[in-house]
């Protein structure tokens, strides 16, 4: 082996603003042969979890870093011996950042020419969904599980290879790991050949320390930044959702016939965009460096989703140009990827306003925190039966509560209230919304 046919592969630039990531899992080991574009390891950043592929065909000479460690963009992660006839990839620089070779590792001549970003966007990993894909995973000996589930297994001292998966196509879930840890399930027979004995009772721990890393760390930073940058003002009101419920019911079967599950969210998104067009200061950001309010002429709505690894806000682009049916399909797709932490970085940026739909959980009101640098976020609560006054008489109504938080530096209270009232007007009379869409 000579320096001419090996090169050191650094953690590339895998997204706007990403400077580090957590090494979630190794997919190769020293001595393995790899094909070009074959995934080598998984990295979880504050934006997404991605598989990093090999840029060349060859053999893994060395790997650097343990699962769970934080690695920075530019740190050498893998040394690869290239197959005959191949040349080392030329990777572009990352803001002049030099690579940090791990102590004791030999530097190859190629490493002095490389920096920390891939020439093209990395391919988005897909969640295995067919038996063919499962058989490939089984052949490689790798269990299907999300990064958060793997981390839980490590924290509990559980060998995830021995845990029977009850999720789709055999995926191991957090519940599977917890049940295995408590001795309530059997091991894989191909691993142990026998059933596991119940774990002996252990002295309960009175405290647990969880490292603030990855997405949870980013959520913490973003919440603090927003809370201490934007003076929050929260305006709350309610609406009669009777007509909205009826319109959804009328459209539900038609949507299902086209493969879409119709929820209330697409109607709410359309109502929000219609209101944003009349009150554009809610669709803006404040550039602190220049002292300018930047009003957006496009409508990209962030949808807050509670995922397995924390709160993720995928962004639906150009909501004003899409139909209710298109929105229903797209929301379902990006939300499912968000739940398992598999959104592409492009899906997590560019938002102009955010909706937090927590109606499935319940609650009466909330004080949502603005998704900085946006200036507004609308929390939508659960529809509940409550007494209402109609034509001077008490009746049973279907009531939905709304809570709008906005940056009081940009939006005055009266403007925020008028915006919320406009959203309410459309949702209480959704036929008007359909007319304007047409």
C-alpha positions in Angstrom: 0.0 0.0 0.0 1.4 3.4 -1.0 0.3 6.9 -0.4 -0.5 7.2 -4.1 -3.4 4.7 -4.0 -5.0 5.7 -0.7 -6.8 8.8 0.4 -8.3 10.2 3.6 -12.0 10.9 3.4 -13.3 13.7 5.7 -16.8 14.4 7.0 -18.2 16.5 4.1 -20.3 19.6 4.2 -23.8 18.0 4.3 -26.0 21.0 4.6 -26.2 24.7 5.0 -24.8 25.8 8.3 -23.9 22.3 9.5 -20.5 22.2 11.2 -20.7 18.9 13.1 -22.7 15.7 13.4 -23.1 12.7 15.7 -21.6 9.5 14.3 -24.6 7.3 14.6 -23.5 4.0 13.0 -20.7 2.4 11.1 -21.8 0.5 7.9 -18.3 -0.7 7.1 -15.2 -1.8 8.9 -11.5 -2.0 8.1 -10.9 -4.7 5.4 -14.3 -4.3 3.8 -14.5 -3.8 0.0 -16.7 -0.9 -0.9 -18.3 0.1 -4.2 -18.6 3.7 -5.4 -21.6 5.4 -3.7 -21.9 2.6 -1.2 -22.9 4.0 2.2 -20.0 3.9 4.8 -21.5 5.5 7.9 -24.5 7.4 9.2 -24.3 10.9 10.6 -27.1 12.8 12.5 -26.9 16.6 12.3 -29.3 19.2 13.6 -31.1 19.0 10.3 -31.3 15.4 9.2 -29.8 11.9 9.4 -27.8 11.0 6.3 -25.7 8.1 5.0 -22.3 9.1 3.8 -21.3 7.2 0.6 -17.9 6.3 -0.7 -16.7 8.5 -3.6 -14.5 5.7 -5.0 -14.4 1.9 -5.3 -11.8 0.3 -3.1 -11.0 -1.2 0.4 -11.5 0.4 3.8 -8.0 0.7 5.4 -9.0 2.5 8.6 -12.0 4.1 10.3 -11.8 6.9 12.9 -14.4 7.7 15.6 -16.8 5.7 17.7 -20.6 5.6 17.4 -22.1 8.3 19.5 -19.1 10.7 19.1 -19.4 14.2 17.7 -17.3 14.7 14.5 -16.7 18.0 12.8 -16.9 18.8 9.1 -13.3 18.3 7.8 -12.4 15.6 10.3 -11.0 12.5 8.6 -13.4 9.6 9.1 -12.2 6.9 6.7 -9.0 6.0 4.9 -9.7 4.2 1.6 -7.3 2.2 -0.6 -8.6 2.7 -4.1 -9.0 0.0 -6.7 -6.5 -0.1 -9.6 -7.0 2.6 -12.2 -8.9 5.0 -9.9 -7.8 8.5 -8.8 -8.5 10.3 -5.6 -11.6 12.5 -5.6 -11.1 16.3 -5.6 -13.2 17.8 -2.9 -13.8 21.5 -2.5 -12.7 23.6 0.5 -15.1 24.4 3.3 -14.5 28.0 4.3 -10.7 27.5 4.4 -11.2 24.9 7.2 -8.2 22.6 7.5 -8.8 18.9 8.1 -8.2 17.5 11.6 -6.4 14.1 11.2 -6.9 11.9 14.3 -3.8 11.7 16.5 -1.5 8.8 15.5 -3.1 8.4 12.0 -0.8 8.6 9.0 -1.6 11.4 6.5 -1.6 10.5 2.8 -0.4 12.9 0.2 -4.0 13.1 -1.1 -5.2 14.4 2.2 -3.4 17.7 1.8 -5.5 18.4 -1.3 -8.9 17.6 0.2 -11.3 19.7 2.3 -14.6 19.2 3.7 -17.4 19.2 1.2 -18.7 16.8 -1.5 -19.1 18.3 -5.0 -22.7 17.3 -5.2 -25.6 16.9 -2.7 -25.6 13.6 -0.9 -28.2 11.1 -1.9 -31.2 11.0 0.5 -31.4 7.6 2.3 -34.6 5.7 2.0 -36.4 3.7 4.7 -36.5 0.0 3.6 -40.1 -0.7 2.5 -40.0 -3.9 0.6 -39.0 -7.5 1.4 -36.3 -7.2 -1.3 -34.8 -4.3 0.6 -35.1 -6.2 3.9 -33.3 -9.2 2.5 -30.4 -6.9 1.5 -30.3 -5.5 5.0 -30.5 -9.0 6.5 -27.7 -10.2 4.2 -25.5 -7.4 5.5 -26.3 -8.4 9.1 -27.7 -4.9 9.8 -30.9 -4.5 11.9 -33.5 -2.0 10.7 -33.8 0.8 13.3 -33.7 4.6 13.4 -30.7 6.4 14.9 -32.7 7.3 18.0 -33.6 3.7 18.6 -29.9 2.6 18.2 -28.9 5.3 20.7 -31.5 4.1 23.2 -30.1 0.5 22.8 -26.6 1.8 23.5 -27.7 3.7 26.5 -29.5 0.7 27.9 -26.6 -1.7 27.1 -28.7 -3.7 24.7 -27.3 -5.5 21.7 -29.7 -4.4 19.1 -28.9 -7.4 16.9 -30.7 -9.6 19.4 -33.9 -7.6 19.6 -36.9 -8.9 17.7 -38.4 -6.0 15.6 -42.2 -5.5 15.6 -42.2 -2.4 13.4 -42.9 -2.3 9.6 -40.8 -5.0 7.7 -39.2 -6.0 10.9 -37.9 -2.6 12.1 -36.8 -2.5 15.7 -38.7 0.3 17.6 -37.9 2.0 20.9 -40.6 -0.1 22.5 -38.9 -3.2 21.3 -35.6 -2.1 22.9 -37.2 -1.1 26.2 -39.2 -4.4 26.3 -36.0 -6.4 25.6 -34.1 -4.5 28.3 -36.7 -5.3 30.9 -36.6 -9.0 29.9 -40.1 -9.2 28.6 -39.3 -10.6 25.1 -37.3 -13.3 23.5 -34.0 -12.9 21.6 -33.7 -13.6 17.9 -33.4 -17.4 17.7 -30.8 -17.2 15.0 -28.6 -15.3 17.5 -29.2 -17.1 20.8 -31.0 -20.3 19.8 -33.0 -20.0 23.0 -35.4 -17.7 24.8 -34.0 -15.0 27.0 -34.4 -15.3 30.7 -36.0 -12.3 32.5 -33.5 -9.8 33.6 -32.8 -9.7 37.3 -34.4 -6.9 39.2 -32.0 -4.0 39.4 -31.8 -1.1 41.8 -33.6 1.8 40.1 -31.5 4.8 39.2 -32.7 8.0 40.8 -31.2 10.2 38.1 -30.4 9.9 34.4 -28.0 12.1 32.4 -28.7 12.5 28.7 -26.1 14.2 26.5 -27.5 17.3 24.8 -26.5 16.5 21.2 -27.7 16.4 17.7 -31.3 17.6 17.1 -32.1 18.1 20.8 -29.1 20.5 21.1 -30.2 22.4 18.1 -33.8 22.7 19.3 -32.4 24.0 22.6 -30.3 26.6 20.9 -33.1 27.7 18.5 -35.6 28.1 21.4 -33.2 30.2 23.5 -32.3 32.3 20.5 -35.9 33.0 19.7 -37.0 33.6 23.2 -34.2 36.1 23.9 -34.2 37.8 20.5 -37.9 38.3 19.6 -40.3 39.9 22.2 -43.2 37.4 22.0 -46.8 38.5 22.0 -49.4 35.7 22.0 -53.0 36.4 20.8 -55.7 33.7 21.4 -59.1 33.3 20.0 -61.6 30.6 19.0 -63.6 29.7 15.9 -66.7 27.7 15.1 -65.5 24.8 13.0 -68.9 23.4 12.0 -68.7 24.3 8.3 -65.0 23.3 8.1 -65.9 19.9 9.4 -68.7 19.5 6.9 -66.4 20.6 4.0 -63.7 18.1 5.0 -66.3 15.3 5.2 -67.6 16.1 1.7 -64.1 16.1 0.3 -62.6 13.1 2.2 -63.8 10.3 -0.1 -62.7 12.2 -3.2 -59.3 12.7 -1.7 -59.0 9.0 -0.6 -59.8 7.9 -4.2 -56.7 9.8 -5.3 -54.5 8.3 -2.6 -54.6 11.2 -0.1 -55.6 11.3 3.5 -57.4 14.6 4.0 -56.9 16.3 7.4 -57.9 19.8 8.4 -54.3 21.0 8.0 -54.4 21.8 4.2 -57.5 24.0 4.8 -55.7 25.8 7.6 -52.6 26.3 5.5 -54.7 27.8 2.7 -56.5 30.1 5.2 -53.1 31.2 6.7 -51.7 32.1 3.2 -54.9 34.1 2.4 -54.5 36.0 5.6 -50.7 36.5 5.1 -51.4 38.1 1.7 -53.6 40.7 3.5 -51.2 41.2 6.4 -47.7 40.7 4.8 -45.8 41.8 8.0 -46.6 38.3 9.4 -44.8 36.8 6.4 -41.5 38.5 7.1 -38.2 38.4 9.0 -36.1 41.1 10.7 -32.5 41.5 9.5 -30.8 42.7 12.6 -27.5 43.3 10.8 -29.1 45.8 8.4 -32.0 47.0 10.5 -34.5 46.0 7.8 -37.8 44.2 7.8 -37.7 41.6 4.9 -41.2 41.0 3.6 -41.4 37.7 1.7 -43.4 37.5 -1.5 -43.5 33.7 -1.4 -45.4 31.5 1.0 -43.4 28.6 2.5 -45.1 27.2 5.6 -43.2 25.2 8.2 -45.3 22.3 9.8 -44.1 21.4 13.3 -43.9 17.6 13.6 -43.1 15.6 16.8 -40.5 13.1 15.5 -38.8 10.2 17.3 -35.7 12.3 17.8 -37.4 15.6 18.7 -39.4 18.5 17.1 -38.8 18.9 13.4 -40.3 21.6 11.2 -40.3 20.5 7.5 -41.3 23.3 5.1 -44.0 23.0 2.4 -42.9 25.4 -0.4 -45.2 27.6 -2.5 -48.4 26.8 -0.6 -50.3 29.5 -2.5 -49.7 27.6 -5.8 -50.9 24.2 -4.6 -54.3 22.6 -4.3 -55.8 21.2 -1.1 -55.2 17.7 -2.5 -51.6 18.4 -3.4 -51.0 19.8 0.1 -52.6 16.8 1.8 -50.2 14.4 -0.1 -47.1 16.5 0.5 -47.8 17.1 4.2 -48.3 13.4 4.7 -45.0 12.5 3.0 -42.7 15.1 4.7 -44.4 14.5 8.1 -43.7 10.7 7.9 -40.0 11.4 7.0 -39.8 13.9 9.9 -41.1 11.3 12.4 -38.1 9.1 11.7 -35.6 11.9 11.2 -35.2 11.3 7.4 -36.0 14.6 5.9 -33.7 16.0 3.2 -31.9 19.2 4.3 -33.7 21.1 1.6 -37.0 20.3 3.3 -36.0 21.9 6.5 -35.2 25.4 5.4 -36.7 28.4 3.6 -39.8 28.8 5.8 -41.7 32.1 6.0 -44.3 31.2 8.7 -45.0 28.2 10.9 -48.1 26.2 11.9 -48.0 24.0 15.0 -51.0 21.7 14.8 -51.3 20.0 18.1 -55.0 19.2 17.9 -54.3 15.5 17.9 -52.9 15.8 21.4 -55.6 18.1 22.8 -55.2 21.2 25.0 -57.1 24.5 25.3 -54.5 27.1 24.4 -50.7 27.4 24.0 -48.0 30.0 23.8 -45.9 28.8 20.8 -42.3 30.0 20.4 -41.5 31.6 17.1 -39.4 29.7 14.7 -36.6 32.4 14.4 -36.0 34.3 12.1 -39.7 34.1 11.2 -42.0 36.6 13.0 -45.1 34.5 13.4 -46.3 31.0 14.5 -49.9 29.8 14.7 -50.8 27.0 17.2 -54.0 25.1 16.2 -55.8 23.2 19.0 -58.2 20.3 19.1 -61.8 20.7 17.9 -64.1 20.2 20.8 -67.8 20.3 21.4 -68.6 23.4 23.5 -71.7 25.6 24.2 -72.0 28.4 21.6 -74.5 31.2 21.1 -76.3 31.1 17.8 -79.1 33.5 17.0 -79.4 34.3 20.7 -79.8 30.6 21.6 -77.3 28.3 23.4 -76.3 25.4 21.1 -73.6 22.7 20.9 -70.8 23.9 18.6 -67.6 22.4 17.3 -65.0 24.9 18.6 -61.3 25.2 17.6 -58.9 27.4 19.6 -56.1 29.3 17.9 -53.0 30.9 19.5 -50.8 33.2 17.4 -47.3 34.2 18.7 -45.6 37.0 16.8 -42.4 39.2 17.1 -43.6 42.4 18.7 -40.7 44.3 17.1 -42.3 43.8 13.7 -46.0 43.1 14.3 -48.2 45.3 16.5 -50.9 43.6 18.7 -53.8 45.0 16.6 -52.2 43.6 13.4 -51.7 40.2 15.0 -55.4 40.2 16.1 -56.6 41.3 12.7 -54.5 38.5 11.1 -56.0 35.9 13.4 -59.5 37.2 12.8 -58.9 36.8 9.0 -57.8 33.2 9.5 -60.9 32.6 11.6 -63.2 34.2 8.9 -61.9 31.8 6.2 -62.1 28.7 8.4 -65.6 29.5 9.6 -66.7 30.0 6.0 -64.4 27.8 4.0 -66.5 28.2 0.8 -65.1 31.7 0.6 -61.6 30.2 0.7 -62.5 27.9 -2.2 -63.8 30.8 -4.2 -60.6 32.8 -3.8 -58.5 29.8 -4.6 -60.4 29.4 -7.9 
